[in-house]
Amino acid sequence: MFDVYAIESLTIKRIYIGYTRDINERLKYHNSGYVKSTAEGRPWKVISLEKVGNREDARWLEFSLKKSKGKRIKWLNQNRIKA
């Protein structure tokens, strides 16, 4: 099982989308600066999350969300984590 996730920077106006098997561990990597593409916007918080059955589906969903702004906005609203 994989998680497709969106994280939002608390310091700059930016959202990052990715996938992982362990969202808590991955968020630690983002917030500690180990991920080059998110090192600048620390700290990050998870804003959307969707469980996906396998890596191939997770990669396809991530690709689709990064490619289409309309699909990304719709997905973010449908999978938003309630604070």
N, C-alpha and C positions, 0 to 999 in steps of 0.2 A: 504494500500500500504506500502511495506517495501523496504528498501535499503540494498542491500548486498554491503559492502564496503571493500576497502583495504586502510590501512593507513601505512605510512612509517615514521620511526623515522628519525629525522634530526640530531641525535647525534650518533646513533649506526646503523650498517647495519642490519636492521630488518624490516619486513613487517608483519602486523597483519591483519587478515581478520575477519569480523564480520557482523552482521545484526542489523538493528534498524528501528524504525518508523521515527525518527528525526535525521538525520545525523549531523546537526549543534550542537544539544544538546549533542549527543553522543561524538562528537569530544571534546567538552568542558570537559566532564568527563574524557576522555583519557588524555587530557593535564593538568588536575588539579590533577592527581594522584589517583583518586577514583577507577580506574580499576587496580586491582593487577597485571595482566599480562602485562600491558603497562606502569606501573608507572616508570620503570627504563629508558625508552627510550625517555622521553619527551624532546622537543615538537614533536608532530606528525602532519602530513599533509595528507589529503585525496588524493590518487593517482588514484583510480579506483572506479567506482560506477555503480550499475545496479539496476533498479527498478524491484521489484517482486510483484506479485499480493497478496500473502497471506503469513502468518507466516510459514506454513508448507513448501512451496516452498523455502522460504528464508533460513530456517534451512537446508533443503536438499542441496541447492546450497553451503552454507557455509561449510557443512560437506564434500561435494564432493571436494571443492577447497582445504580444509585442508588435505584431504587424498591423492590427486593425484598432484604431482609436475608438471607433464606435462599439466594437465587441468588448474592448477593455473597459470602457465606461459602464456598459450594461453588466458585465461580469463583476466589477467592483461593487456595484450597487446591490446585486443579487447575493453576493457572498460576504457582505460587510459583517465584520465581527461587532457585536453589540458591546459597547463600553460599560 
